[in-house]
Amino acid sequence: MSATLETMTPTDTDVDLADDVVAALGADGLTFKVWGGDWCPDCTGQLPQFAAALAAAGVSADRIEQFPVEKVDGEKQGPGMDEYGVTHIPTVIVFDDGDEVARFVESADTDIATHLARELADE
């Protein structure tokens, strides 16, 4: 069983998303890697809504890989952080056929789902 983040449990399944955001996230072939920490205020504030957006877009759990990050001696540590260049959380990377096509890092001018949909639209 892969690791899971408590913060990736949708708190509200009734999310109001634009149709283009739902379509972008739900596109065939996309997979999502999510780094976060259940102790992290940014993660607990953003990831439940993102999880709800993925559910609304029909993204199955087998297309979402979660990477719990711990804080050890003031440093963030977790699986895959070095490999994928993750330094801040939450970080969400979207892949299409193994190629990175979008990335959200810590914060943006909008929610994670909308940010990623914008990046996917630019692809």
Backbone as XML, in Angstrom:
<?xml version="1.0"?>
<chain id="A" units="angstrom">
  <residue number="1" name="MET">
    <atom name="N" x="0.844" y="-1.177" z="0.000"/>
    <atom name="CA" x="0.000" y="0.000" z="0.000"/>
    <atom name="C" x="0.892" y="1.244" z="0.000"/>
  </residue>
  <residue number="2" name="SER">
    <atom name="N" x="0.539" y="2.211" z="-0.834"/>
    <atom name="CA" x="1.341" y="3.428" z="-0.879"/>
    <atom name="C" x="0.966" y="4.345" z="0.275"/>
  </residue>
  <residue number="3" name="ALA">
    <atom name="N" x="1.863" y="5.255" z="0.578"/>
    <atom name="CA" x="1.640" y="6.210" z="1.664"/>
    <atom name="C" x="0.506" y="7.156" z="1.296"/>
  </residue>
  <residue number="4" name="THR">
    <atom name="N" x="-0.155" y="7.662" z="2.310"/>
    <atom name="CA" x="-1.233" y="8.610" z="2.061"/>
    <atom name="C" x="-1.087" y="9.807" z="2.986"/>
  </residue>
  <residue number="5" name="LEU">
    <atom name="N" x="-1.697" y="10.887" z="2.570"/>
    <atom name="CA" x="-1.739" y="12.115" z="3.343"/>
    <atom name="C" x="-3.162" y="12.324" z="3.834"/>
  </residue>
  <residue number="6" name="GLU">
    <atom name="N" x="-3.317" y="12.568" z="5.112"/>
    <atom name="CA" x="-4.638" y="12.864" z="5.652"/>
    <atom name="C" x="-5.228" y="14.085" z="4.945"/>
  </residue>
  <residue number="7" name="THR">
    <atom name="N" x="-4.373" y="15.044" z="4.592"/>
    <atom name="CA" x="-4.839" y="16.273" z="3.947"/>
    <atom name="C" x="-5.334" y="16.053" z="2.523"/>
  </residue>
  <residue number="8" name="MET">
    <atom name="N" x="-5.109" y="14.866" z="1.968"/>
    <atom name="CA" x="-5.635" y="14.564" z="0.636"/>
    <atom name="C" x="-7.015" y="13.913" z="0.723"/>
  </residue>
  <residue number="9" name="THR">
    <atom name="N" x="-7.650" y="14.040" z="1.867"/>
    <atom name="CA" x="-9.035" y="13.597" z="2.019"/>
    <atom name="C" x="-9.918" y="14.821" z="1.794"/>
  </residue>
  <residue number="10" name="PRO">
    <atom name="N" x="-10.799" y="14.775" z="0.789"/>
    <atom name="CA" x="-11.646" y="15.941" z="0.526"/>
    <atom name="C" x="-12.521" y="16.260" z="1.738"/>
  </residue>
  <residue number="11" name="THR">
    <atom name="N" x="-12.526" y="17.526" z="2.143"/>
    <atom name="CA" x="-13.392" y="17.929" z="3.248"/>
    <atom name="C" x="-14.753" y="18.351" z="2.728"/>
  </residue>
  <residue number="12" name="ASP">
    <atom name="N" x="-14.810" y="18.750" z="1.468"/>
    <atom name="CA" x="-16.061" y="19.197" z="0.873"/>
    <atom name="C" x="-16.104" y="18.664" z="-0.553"/>
  </residue>
  <residue number="13" name="THR">
    <atom name="N" x="-17.008" y="17.757" z="-0.814"/>
    <atom name="CA" x="-17.070" y="17.167" z="-2.143"/>
    <atom name="C" x="-17.896" y="18.017" z="-3.106"/>
  </residue>
  <residue number="14" name="ASP">
    <atom name="N" x="-18.501" y="19.069" z="-2.610"/>
    <atom name="CA" x="-19.286" y="19.955" z="-3.455"/>
    <atom name="C" x="-18.454" y="21.175" z="-3.814"/>
  </residue>
  <residue number="15" name="VAL">
    <atom name="N" x="-17.495" y="20.987" z="-4.729"/>
    <atom name="CA" x="-16.616" y="22.086" z="-5.110"/>
    <atom name="C" x="-17.161" y="22.753" z="-6.369"/>
  </residue>
  <residue number="16" name="ASP">
    <atom name="N" x="-16.978" y="24.044" z="-6.441"/>
    <atom name="CA" x="-17.445" y="24.820" z="-7.578"/>
    <atom name="C" x="-16.254" y="25.080" z="-8.495"/>
  </residue>
  <residue number="17" name="LEU">
    <atom name="N" x="-16.152" y="24.272" z="-9.547"/>
    <atom name="CA" x="-15.030" y="24.390" z="-10.480"/>
    <atom name="C" x="-15.529" y="24.735" z="-11.869"/>
  </residue>
  <residue number="18" name="ALA">
    <atom name="N" x="-14.753" y="25.534" z="-12.570"/>
    <atom name="CA" x="-15.075" y="25.837" z="-13.957"/>
    <atom name="C" x="-14.971" y="24.550" z="-14.780"/>
  </residue>
  <residue number="19" name="ASP">
    <atom name="N" x="-15.785" y="24.452" z="-15.807"/>
    <atom name="CA" x="-15.795" y="23.255" z="-16.657"/>
    <atom name="C" x="-14.419" y="22.969" z="-17.257"/>
  </residue>
  <residue number="20" name="ASP">
    <atom name="N" x="-13.685" y="24.035" z="-17.627"/>
    <atom name="CA" x="-12.372" y="23.816" z="-18.229"/>
    <atom name="C" x="-11.374" y="23.246" z="-17.229"/>
  </residue>
  <residue number="21" name="VAL">
    <atom name="N" x="-11.532" y="23.585" z="-15.944"/>
    <atom name="CA" x="-10.657" y="23.038" z="-14.907"/>
    <atom name="C" x="-10.938" y="21.547" z="-14.729"/>
  </residue>
  <residue number="22" name="VAL">
    <atom name="N" x="-12.208" y="21.197" z="-14.652"/>
    <atom name="CA" x="-12.601" y="19.785" z="-14.518"/>
    <atom name="C" x="-12.095" y="18.983" z="-15.713"/>
  </residue>
  <residue number="23" name="ALA">
    <atom name="N" x="-12.274" y="19.513" z="-16.915"/>
    <atom name="CA" x="-11.827" y="18.817" z="-18.124"/>
    <atom name="C" x="-10.315" y="18.657" z="-18.143"/>
  </residue>
  <residue number="24" name="ALA">
    <atom name="N" x="-9.588" y="19.706" z="-17.749"/>
    <atom name="CA" x="-8.120" y="19.648" z="-17.768"/>
    <atom name="C" x="-7.603" y="18.599" z="-16.793"/>
  </residue>
  <residue number="25" name="LEU">
    <atom name="N" x="-8.116" y="18.618" z="-15.556"/>
    <atom name="CA" x="-7.642" y="17.664" z="-14.551"/>
    <atom name="C" x="-8.034" y="16.233" z="-14.894"/>
  </residue>
  <residue number="26" name="GLY">
    <atom name="N" x="-9.193" y="16.071" z="-15.504"/>
    <atom name="CA" x="-9.698" y="14.730" z="-15.784"/>
    <atom name="C" x="-9.224" y="14.140" z="-17.096"/>
  </residue>
  <residue number="27" name="ALA">
    <atom name="N" x="-8.375" y="14.846" z="-17.820"/>
    <atom name="CA" x="-7.916" y="14.370" z="-19.122"/>
    <atom name="C" x="-7.267" y="12.992" z="-19.011"/>
  </residue>
  <residue number="28" name="ASP">
    <atom name="N" x="-7.537" y="12.158" z="-20.005"/>
    <atom name="CA" x="-6.979" y="10.807" z="-20.031"/>
    <atom name="C" x="-5.455" y="10.854" z="-20.010"/>
  </residue>
  <residue number="29" name="GLY">
    <atom name="N" x="-4.864" y="9.923" z="-19.275"/>
    <atom name="CA" x="-3.418" y="9.758" z="-19.275"/>
    <atom name="C" x="-2.669" y="10.586" z="-18.251"/>
  </residue>
  <residue number="30" name="LEU">
    <atom name="N" x="-3.329" y="11.563" z="-17.625"/>
    <atom name="CA" x="-2.626" y="12.375" z="-16.642"/>
    <atom name="C" x="-2.498" y="11.636" z="-15.317"/>
  </residue>
  <residue number="31" name="THR">
    <atom name="N" x="-1.334" y="11.783" z="-14.689"/>
    <atom name="CA" x="-1.120" y="11.263" z="-13.345"/>
    <atom name="C" x="-0.593" y="12.408" z="-12.488"/>
  </residue>
  <residue number="32" name="PHE">
    <atom name="N" x="-0.798" y="12.279" z="-11.181"/>
    <atom name="CA" x="-0.484" y="13.354" z="-10.246"/>
    <atom name="C" x="0.402" y="12.830" z="-9.124"/>
  </residue>
  <residue number="33" name="LYS">
    <atom name="N" x="1.478" y="13.550" z="-8.846"/>
    <atom name="CA" x="2.330" y="13.262" z="-7.688"/>
    <atom name="C" x="2.165" y="14.442" z="-6.738"/>
  </residue>
  <residue number="34" name="VAL">
    <atom name="N" x="1.829" y="14.137" z="-5.483"/>
    <atom name="CA" x="1.511" y="15.169" z="-4.503"/>
    <atom name="C" x="2.418" y="15.026" z="-3.284"/>
  </residue>
  <residue number="35" name="TRP">
    <atom name="N" x="3.160" y="16.100" z="-2.979"/>
    <atom name="CA" x="3.974" y="16.146" z="-1.766"/>
    <atom name="C" x="3.307" y="17.099" z="-0.790"/>
  </residue>
  <residue number="36" name="GLY">
    <atom name="N" x="3.195" y="16.669" z="0.455"/>
    <atom name="CA" x="2.605" y="17.529" z="1.476"/>
    <atom name="C" x="2.880" y="16.964" z="2.852"/>
  </residue>
  <residue number="37" name="GLY">
    <atom name="N" x="2.501" y="17.724" z="3.843"/>
    <atom name="CA" x="2.647" y="17.282" z="5.221"/>
    <atom name="C" x="1.378" y="17.594" z="5.988"/>
  </residue>
  <residue number="38" name="ASP">
    <atom name="N" x="0.900" y="16.630" z="6.739"/>
    <atom name="CA" x="-0.319" y="16.841" z="7.514"/>
    <atom name="C" x="-0.098" y="17.879" z="8.611"/>
  </residue>
  <residue number="39" name="TRP">
    <atom name="N" x="1.150" y="18.230" z="8.895"/>
    <atom name="CA" x="1.528" y="19.225" z="9.891"/>
    <atom name="C" x="1.644" y="20.632" z="9.287"/>
  </residue>
  <residue number="40" name="CYS">
    <atom name="N" x="1.606" y="20.718" z="7.977"/>
    <atom name="CA" x="1.890" y="21.954" z="7.244"/>
    <atom name="C" x="0.617" y="22.778" z="7.025"/>
  </residue>
  <residue number="41" name="PRO">
    <atom name="N" x="0.578" y="24.024" z="7.520"/>
    <atom name="CA" x="-0.618" y="24.853" z="7.347"/>
    <atom name="C" x="-1.001" y="25.089" z="5.878"/>
  </residue>
  <residue number="42" name="ASP">
    <atom name="N" x="-0.012" y="25.304" z="4.999"/>
    <atom name="CA" x="-0.331" y="25.483" z="3.578"/>
    <atom name="C" x="-0.995" y="24.233" z="3.002"/>
  </residue>
  <residue number="43" name="CYS">
    <atom name="N" x="-0.502" y="23.064" z="3.410"/>
    <atom name="CA" x="-1.048" y="21.800" z="2.914"/>
    <atom name="C" x="-2.463" y="21.556" z="3.439"/>
  </residue>
  <residue number="44" name="THR">
    <atom name="N" x="-2.645" y="21.756" z="4.733"/>
    <atom name="CA" x="-3.969" y="21.499" z="5.312"/>
    <atom name="C" x="-4.991" y="22.504" z="4.792"/>
  </residue>
  <residue number="45" name="GLY">
    <atom name="N" x="-4.513" y="23.662" z="4.350"/>
    <atom name="CA" x="-5.424" y="24.656" z="3.801"/>
    <atom name="C" x="-5.764" y="24.441" z="2.340"/>
  </residue>
  <residue number="46" name="GLN">
    <atom name="N" x="-4.869" y="23.792" z="1.585"/>
    <atom name="CA" x="-5.051" y="23.684" z="0.137"/>
    <atom name="C" x="-5.336" y="22.274" z="-0.388"/>
  </residue>
  <residue number="47" name="LEU">
    <atom name="N" x="-4.729" y="21.266" z="0.214"/>
    <atom name="CA" x="-4.849" y="19.921" z="-0.365"/>
    <atom name="C" x="-6.247" y="19.300" z="-0.267"/>
  </residue>
  <residue number="48" name="PRO">
    <atom name="N" x="-7.012" y="19.520" z="0.816"/>
    <atom name="CA" x="-8.362" y="18.934" z="0.816"/>
    <atom name="C" x="-9.220" y="19.438" z="-0.350"/>
  </residue>
  <residue number="49" name="GLN">
    <atom name="N" x="-9.119" y="20.721" z="-0.668"/>
    <atom name="CA" x="-9.874" y="21.284" z="-1.785"/>
    <atom name="C" x="-9.367" y="20.710" z="-3.112"/>
  </residue>
  <residue number="50" name="PHE">
    <atom name="N" x="-8.050" y="20.525" z="-3.229"/>
    <atom name="CA" x="-7.497" y="19.938" z="-4.442"/>
    <atom name="C" x="-7.965" y="18.490" z="-4.593"/>
  </residue>
  <residue number="51" name="ALA">
    <atom name="N" x="-7.973" y="17.744" z="-3.494"/>
    <atom name="CA" x="-8.463" y="16.355" z="-3.534"/>
    <atom name="C" x="-9.926" y="16.323" z="-3.987"/>
  </residue>
  <residue number="52" name="ALA">
    <atom name="N" x="-10.722" y="17.270" z="-3.517"/>
    <atom name="CA" x="-12.127" y="17.343" z="-3.930"/>
    <atom name="C" x="-12.229" y="17.662" z="-5.421"/>
  </residue>
  <residue number="53" name="ALA">
    <atom name="N" x="-11.335" y="18.529" z="-5.908"/>
    <atom name="CA" x="-11.328" y="18.866" z="-7.334"/>
    <atom name="C" x="-10.971" y="17.655" z="-8.183"/>
  </residue>
  <residue number="54" name="LEU">
    <atom name="N" x="-9.987" y="16.869" z="-7.725"/>
    <atom name="CA" x="-9.632" y="15.643" z="-8.456"/>
    <atom name="C" x="-10.809" y="14.674" z="-8.486"/>
  </residue>
  <residue number="55" name="ALA">
    <atom name="N" x="-11.492" y="14.542" z="-7.359"/>
    <atom name="CA" x="-12.669" y="13.663" z="-7.299"/>
    <atom name="C" x="-13.754" y="14.163" z="-8.254"/>
  </residue>
  <residue number="56" name="ALA">
    <atom name="N" x="-13.990" y="15.469" z="-8.271"/>
    <atom name="CA" x="-15.004" y="16.048" z="-9.154"/>
    <atom name="C" x="-14.652" y="15.837" z="-10.625"/>
  </residue>
  <residue number="57" name="ALA">
    <atom name="N" x="-13.345" y="15.785" z="-10.911"/>
    <atom name="CA" x="-12.883" y="15.574" z="-12.287"/>
    <atom name="C" x="-12.840" y="14.099" z="-12.660"/>
  </residue>
  <residue number="58" name="GLY">
    <atom name="N" x="-13.189" y="13.225" z="-11.705"/>
    <atom name="CA" x="-13.215" y="11.790" z="-11.984"/>
    <atom name="C" x="-11.847" y="11.143" z="-12.028"/>
  </residue>
  <residue number="59" name="VAL">
    <atom name="N" x="-10.870" y="11.755" z="-11.375"/>
    <atom name="CA" x="-9.515" y="11.195" z="-11.357"/>
    <atom name="C" x="-9.478" y="10.068" z="-10.324"/>
  </residue>
  <residue number="60" name="SER">
    <atom name="N" x="-9.176" y="8.859" z="-10.772"/>
    <atom name="CA" x="-9.157" y="7.710" z="-9.877"/>
    <atom name="C" x="-7.905" y="7.712" z="-8.994"/>
  </residue>
  <residue number="61" name="ALA">
    <atom name="N" x="-8.026" y="7.071" z="-7.851"/>
    <atom name="CA" x="-6.926" y="7.035" z="-6.864"/>
    <atom name="C" x="-5.653" y="6.442" z="-7.444"/>
  </residue>
  <residue number="62" name="ASP">
    <atom name="N" x="-5.761" y="5.536" z="-8.412"/>
    <atom name="CA" x="-4.563" y="4.921" z="-8.975"/>
    <atom name="C" x="-3.773" y="5.889" z="-9.865"/>
  </residue>
  <residue number="63" name="ARG">
    <atom name="N" x="-4.320" y="7.067" z="-10.122"/>
    <atom name="CA" x="-3.609" y="8.091" z="-10.899"/>
    <atom name="C" x="-3.000" y="9.169" z="-10.006"/>
  </residue>
  <residue number="64" name="ILE">
    <atom name="N" x="-3.125" y="8.993" z="-8.679"/>
    <atom name="CA" x="-2.614" y="9.970" z="-7.721"/>
    <atom name="C" x="-1.631" y="9.271" z="-6.786"/>
  </residue>
  <residue number="65" name="GLU">
    <atom name="N" x="-0.402" y="9.756" z="-6.761"/>
    <atom name="CA" x="0.609" y="9.207" z="-5.860"/>
    <atom name="C" x="0.924" y="10.258" z="-4.808"/>
  </residue>
  <residue number="66" name="GLN">
    <atom name="N" x="0.843" y="9.860" z="-3.547"/>
    <atom name="CA" x="1.043" y="10.791" z="-2.444"/>
    <atom name="C" x="2.384" y="10.536" z="-1.761"/>
  </residue>
  <residue number="67" name="PHE">
    <atom name="N" x="3.066" y="11.636" z="-1.429"/>
    <atom name="CA" x="4.375" y="11.566" z="-0.794"/>
    <atom name="C" x="4.357" y="12.385" z="0.493"/>
  </residue>
  <residue number="68" name="PRO">
    <atom name="N" x="4.163" y="11.734" z="1.650"/>
    <atom name="CA" x="4.172" y="12.470" z="2.913"/>
    <atom name="C" x="5.561" y="13.023" z="3.231"/>
  </residue>
  <residue number="69" name="VAL">
    <atom name="N" x="5.592" y="14.285" z="3.604"/>
    <atom name="CA" x="6.837" y="14.970" z="3.955"/>
    <atom name="C" x="6.835" y="15.199" z="5.460"/>
  </residue>
  <residue number="70" name="GLU">
    <atom name="N" x="7.968" y="14.910" z="6.072"/>
    <atom name="CA" x="8.135" y="15.128" z="7.517"/>
    <atom name="C" x="9.104" y="16.278" z="7.722"/>
  </residue>
  <residue number="71" name="LYS">
    <atom name="N" x="9.043" y="16.868" z="8.883"/>
    <atom name="CA" x="10.007" y="17.903" z="9.236"/>
    <atom name="C" x="10.948" y="17.290" z="10.269"/>
  </residue>
  <residue number="72" name="VAL">
    <atom name="N" x="12.231" y="17.197" z="9.910"/>
    <atom name="CA" x="13.239" y="16.601" z="10.781"/>
    <atom name="C" x="14.330" y="17.643" z="11.015"/>
  </residue>
  <residue number="73" name="ASP">
    <atom name="N" x="14.517" y="18.021" z="12.270"/>
    <atom name="CA" x="15.509" y="19.036" z="12.619"/>
    <atom name="C" x="15.358" y="20.300" z="11.761"/>
  </residue>
  <residue number="74" name="GLY">
    <atom name="N" x="14.098" y="20.697" z="11.544"/>
    <atom name="CA" x="13.820" y="21.912" z="10.786"/>
    <atom name="C" x="13.895" y="21.765" z="9.274"/>
  </residue>
  <residue number="75" name="GLU">
    <atom name="N" x="14.241" y="20.588" z="8.790"/>
    <atom name="CA" x="14.365" y="20.334" z="7.352"/>
    <atom name="C" x="13.233" y="19.434" z="6.879"/>
  </residue>
  <residue number="76" name="LYS">
    <atom name="N" x="12.689" y="19.752" z="5.705"/>
    <atom name="CA" x="11.663" y="18.885" z="5.117"/>
    <atom name="C" x="12.337" y="17.678" z="4.477"/>
  </residue>
  <residue number="77" name="GLN">
    <atom name="N" x="11.808" y="16.493" z="4.785"/>
    <atom name="CA" x="12.347" y="15.260" z="4.229"/>
    <atom name="C" x="11.199" y="14.357" z="3.799"/>
  </residue>
  <residue number="78" name="GLY">
    <atom name="N" x="11.382" y="13.721" z="2.648"/>
    <atom name="CA" x="10.364" y="12.800" z="2.185"/>
    <atom name="C" x="10.789" y="12.109" z="0.909"/>
  </residue>
  <residue number="79" name="PRO">
    <atom name="N" x="10.073" y="11.064" z="0.554"/>
    <atom name="CA" x="10.427" y="10.292" z="-0.636"/>
    <atom name="C" x="10.273" y="11.124" z="-1.911"/>
  </residue>
  <residue number="80" name="GLY">
    <atom name="N" x="11.224" y="10.975" z="-2.811"/>
    <atom name="CA" x="11.152" y="11.597" z="-4.122"/>
    <atom name="C" x="11.449" y="13.084" z="-4.171"/>
  </residue>
  <residue number="81" name="MET">
    <atom name="N" x="11.716" y="13.705" z="-3.026"/>
    <atom name="CA" x="11.931" y="15.157" z="-3.021"/>
    <atom name="C" x="13.158" y="15.540" z="-3.847"/>
  </residue>
  <residue number="82" name="ASP">
    <atom name="N" x="14.260" y="14.843" z="-3.656"/>
    <atom name="CA" x="15.472" y="15.147" z="-4.417"/>
    <atom name="C" x="15.279" y="14.826" z="-5.895"/>
  </residue>
  <residue number="83" name="GLU">
    <atom name="N" x="14.716" y="13.665" z="-6.161"/>
    <atom name="CA" x="14.524" y="13.209" z="-7.543"/>
    <atom name="C" x="13.702" y="14.202" z="-8.369"/>
  </residue>
  <residue number="84" name="TYR">
    <atom name="N" x="12.663" y="14.792" z="-7.739"/>
    <atom name="CA" x="11.771" y="15.696" z="-8.468"/>
    <atom name="C" x="12.006" y="17.174" z="-8.140"/>
  </residue>
  <residue number="85" name="GLY">
    <atom name="N" x="13.054" y="17.484" z="-7.392"/>
    <atom name="CA" x="13.373" y="18.869" z="-7.091"/>
    <atom name="C" x="12.335" y="19.570" z="-6.226"/>
  </residue>
  <residue number="86" name="VAL">
    <atom name="N" x="11.753" y="18.844" z="-5.285"/>
    <atom name="CA" x="10.735" y="19.407" z="-4.404"/>
    <atom name="C" x="11.413" y="20.032" z="-3.185"/>
  </residue>
  <residue number="87" name="THR">
    <atom name="N" x="11.185" y="21.327" z="-2.987"/>
    <atom name="CA" x="11.761" y="22.026" z="-1.843"/>
    <atom name="C" x="10.691" y="22.655" z="-0.960"/>
  </residue>
  <residue number="88" name="HIS">
    <atom name="N" x="9.511" y="22.929" z="-1.515"/>
    <atom name="CA" x="8.407" y="23.534" z="-0.774"/>
    <atom name="C" x="7.174" y="22.643" z="-0.892"/>
  </residue>
  <residue number="89" name="ILE">
    <atom name="N" x="6.308" y="22.728" z="0.127"/>
    <atom name="CA" x="5.070" y="21.957" z="0.073"/>
    <atom name="C" x="3.895" y="22.880" z="0.362"/>
  </residue>
  <residue number="90" name="PRO">
    <atom name="N" x="2.740" y="22.587" z="-0.192"/>
    <atom name="CA" x="2.489" y="21.457" z="-1.085"/>
    <atom name="C" x="3.122" y="21.666" z="-2.465"/>
  </residue>
  <residue number="91" name="THR">
    <atom name="N" x="3.535" y="20.564" z="-3.053"/>
    <atom name="CA" x="3.955" y="20.536" z="-4.451"/>
    <atom name="C" x="3.142" y="19.451" z="-5.143"/>
  </residue>
  <residue number="92" name="VAL">
    <atom name="N" x="2.597" y="19.801" z="-6.295"/>
    <atom name="CA" x="1.858" y="18.846" z="-7.117"/>
    <atom name="C" x="2.471" y="18.890" z="-8.507"/>
  </residue>
  <residue number="93" name="ILE">
    <atom name="N" x="2.864" y="17.721" z="-9.008"/>
    <atom name="CA" x="3.406" y="17.630" z="-10.357"/>
    <atom name="C" x="2.474" y="16.740" z="-11.176"/>
  </residue>
  <residue number="94" name="VAL">
    <atom name="N" x="2.133" y="17.236" z="-12.371"/>
    <atom name="CA" x="1.248" y="16.498" z="-13.274"/>
    <atom name="C" x="2.101" y="15.916" z="-14.398"/>
  </residue>
  <residue number="95" name="PHE">
    <atom name="N" x="1.865" y="14.647" z="-14.685"/>
    <atom name="CA" x="2.598" y="13.946" z="-15.736"/>
    <atom name="C" x="1.632" y="13.443" z="-16.804"/>
  </residue>
  <residue number="96" name="ASP">
    <atom name="N" x="2.116" y="13.457" z="-18.033"/>
    <atom name="CA" x="1.393" y="12.867" z="-19.151"/>
    <atom name="C" x="2.368" y="11.921" z="-19.840"/>
  </residue>
  <residue number="97" name="ASP">
    <atom name="N" x="2.065" y="10.644" z="-19.806"/>
    <atom name="CA" x="2.963" y="9.619" z="-20.368"/>
    <atom name="C" x="4.376" y="9.731" z="-19.817"/>
  </residue>
  <residue number="98" name="GLY">
    <atom name="N" x="4.492" y="10.007" z="-18.514"/>
    <atom name="CA" x="5.790" y="10.065" z="-17.866"/>
    <atom name="C" x="6.515" y="11.397" z="-17.969"/>
  </residue>
  <residue number="99" name="ASP">
    <atom name="N" x="5.982" y="12.329" z="-18.765"/>
    <atom name="CA" x="6.611" y="13.645" z="-18.918"/>
    <atom name="C" x="5.894" y="14.664" z="-18.040"/>
  </residue>
  <residue number="100" name="GLU">
    <atom name="N" x="6.668" y="15.485" z="-17.321"/>
    <atom name="CA" x="6.076" y="16.539" z="-16.515"/>
    <atom name="C" x="5.444" y="17.586" z="-17.427"/>
  </residue>
  <residue number="101" name="VAL">
    <atom name="N" x="4.166" y="17.901" z="-17.166"/>
    <atom name="CA" x="3.458" y="18.884" z="-17.996"/>
    <atom name="C" x="2.942" y="20.075" z="-17.190"/>
  </residue>
  <residue number="102" name="ALA">
    <atom name="N" x="2.924" y="19.979" z="-15.858"/>
    <atom name="CA" x="2.471" y="21.094" z="-15.022"/>
    <atom name="C" x="2.987" y="20.887" z="-13.607"/>
  </residue>
  <residue number="103" name="ARG">
    <atom name="N" x="3.161" y="22.023" z="-12.893"/>
    <atom name="CA" x="3.653" y="21.943" z="-11.521"/>
    <atom name="C" x="3.073" y="23.094" z="-10.709"/>
  </residue>
  <residue number="104" name="PHE">
    <atom name="N" x="2.649" y="22.769" z="-9.503"/>
    <atom name="CA" x="2.226" y="23.755" z="-8.511"/>
    <atom name="C" x="3.187" y="23.653" z="-7.341"/>
  </residue>
  <residue number="105" name="VAL">
    <atom name="N" x="3.706" y="24.799" z="-6.876"/>
    <atom name="CA" x="4.635" y="24.800" z="-5.750"/>
    <atom name="C" x="4.158" y="25.799" z="-4.696"/>
  </residue>
  <residue number="106" name="GLU">
    <atom name="N" x="3.746" y="25.300" z="-3.572"/>
    <atom name="CA" x="3.416" y="26.017" z="-2.341"/>
    <atom name="C" x="2.247" y="26.994" z="-2.440"/>
  </residue>
  <residue number="107" name="SER">
    <atom name="N" x="2.319" y="27.976" z="-3.317"/>
    <atom name="CA" x="1.224" y="28.944" z="-3.399"/>
    <atom name="C" x="1.193" y="29.567" z="-4.787"/>
  </residue>
  <residue number="108" name="ALA">
    <atom name="N" x="0.051" y="30.146" z="-5.130"/>
    <atom name="CA" x="-0.124" y="30.824" z="-6.411"/>
    <atom name="C" x="-1.234" y="31.846" z="-6.226"/>
  </residue>
  <residue number="109" name="ASP">
    <atom name="N" x="-1.586" y="32.513" z="-7.292"/>
    <atom name="CA" x="-2.642" y="33.512" z="-7.207"/>
    <atom name="C" x="-4.038" y="32.890" z="-7.214"/>
  </residue>
  <residue number="110" name="THR">
    <atom name="N" x="-4.093" y="31.568" z="-7.257"/>
    <atom name="CA" x="-5.374" y="30.870" z="-7.263"/>
    <atom name="C" x="-5.179" y="29.489" z="-6.629"/>
  </residue>
  <residue number="111" name="ASP">
    <atom name="N" x="-6.249" y="28.704" z="-6.599"/>
    <atom name="CA" x="-6.165" y="27.368" z="-6.004"/>
    <atom name="C" x="-5.344" y="26.424" z="-6.882"/>
  </residue>
  <residue number="112" name="ILE">
    <atom name="N" x="-4.953" y="25.300" z="-6.300"/>
    <atom name="CA" x="-4.088" y="24.341" z="-6.997"/>
    <atom name="C" x="-4.720" y="23.867" z="-8.305"/>
  </residue>
  <residue number="113" name="ALA">
    <atom name="N" x="-5.991" y="23.474" z="-8.261"/>
    <atom name="CA" x="-6.658" y="22.918" z="-9.446"/>
    <atom name="C" x="-6.671" y="23.932" z="-10.590"/>
  </residue>
  <residue number="114" name="THR">
    <atom name="N" x="-7.036" y="25.159" z="-10.301"/>
    <atom name="CA" x="-7.099" y="26.188" z="-11.342"/>
    <atom name="C" x="-5.710" y="26.501" z="-11.880"/>
  </residue>
  <residue number="115" name="HIS">
    <atom name="N" x="-4.721" y="26.577" z="-10.996"/>
    <atom name="CA" x="-3.339" y="26.830" z="-11.422"/>
    <atom name="C" x="-2.868" y="25.743" z="-12.389"/>
  </residue>
  <residue number="116" name="LEU">
    <atom name="N" x="-3.087" y="24.484" z="-12.024"/>
    <atom name="CA" x="-2.639" y="23.380" z="-12.881"/>
    <atom name="C" x="-3.401" y="23.375" z="-14.202"/>
  </residue>
  <residue number="117" name="ALA">
    <atom name="N" x="-4.703" y="23.675" z="-14.155"/>
    <atom name="CA" x="-5.491" y="23.708" z="-15.402"/>
    <atom name="C" x="-4.950" y="24.773" z="-16.357"/>
  </residue>
  <residue number="118" name="ARG">
    <atom name="N" x="-4.551" y="25.925" z="-15.799"/>
    <atom name="CA" x="-3.952" y="26.970" z="-16.636"/>
    <atom name="C" x="-2.673" y="26.474" z="-17.304"/>
  </residue>
  <residue number="119" name="GLU">
    <atom name="N" x="-1.815" y="25.820" z="-16.519"/>
    <atom name="CA" x="-0.561" y="25.307" z="-17.076"/>
    <atom name="C" x="-0.825" y="24.240" z="-18.130"/>
  </residue>
  <residue number="120" name="LEU">
    <atom name="N" x="-1.813" y="23.397" z="-17.887"/>
    <atom name="CA" x="-2.141" y="22.342" z="-18.847"/>
    <atom name="C" x="-2.682" y="22.947" z="-20.129"/>
  </residue>
  <residue number="121" name="ALA">
    <atom name="N" x="-3.444" y="24.030" z="-20.026"/>
    <atom name="CA" x="-3.988" y="24.700" z="-21.208"/>
    <atom name="C" x="-2.878" y="25.294" z="-22.067"/>
  </residue>
  <residue number="122" name="ASP">
    <atom name="N" x="-1.772" y="25.661" z="-21.418"/>
    <atom name="CA" x="-0.634" y="26.231" z="-22.153"/>
    <atom name="C" x="0.209" y="25.179" z="-22.851"/>
  </residue>
  <residue number="123" name="GLU">
    <atom name="N" x="-0.036" y="23.919" z="-22.513"/>
    <atom name="CA" x="0.762" y="22.819" z="-23.087"/>
    <atom name="C" x="0.479" y="22.651" z="-24.553"/>
  </residue>
</chain>
